[in-house]
């Protein structure tokens, strides 16, 4: 449970705690400069999703790690996506569920900023995922990515 304050004036009551938590951990900053609007009914673009994933692995516009407009390049630079994955995910402005699933799996095996650990390993160390679940996930990734 989070005691974080929700800065967004357009979030419905049922989503208030989630939006507050996402803001408090730096996952979302809202859609305006003042950081008061969340636009909960807007579709998430592939670019927006890439920004979310960069934030999940520790990168932030607030620390000048990347500029919002340059998120795709940064995602490739830090190994979140391969060049062809970035192009495919962002090609038509529509994010398919399959693309989102692949991108989230890529985020789990990406190295966290200023670390030598992947996100999935960090989650296991923190007890948020079982070692068995992590091992099964990594086995599946090897099959899918042929890594």
Secondary structure, DSSP 4 states (H G I P E B T S, - for coil): --------TT--GGGHHHHHHHHHTTS---SSTTS----TTSPPPHHHHHHHHHHHTT--GGGTS--GGGHHHHHHHTTSS-HHHHHHHHSSS---HHHHHHHHHHHHTSBPTTSSSBHHHHHHHTTSS-HHHHHHHHHHHHHHH--
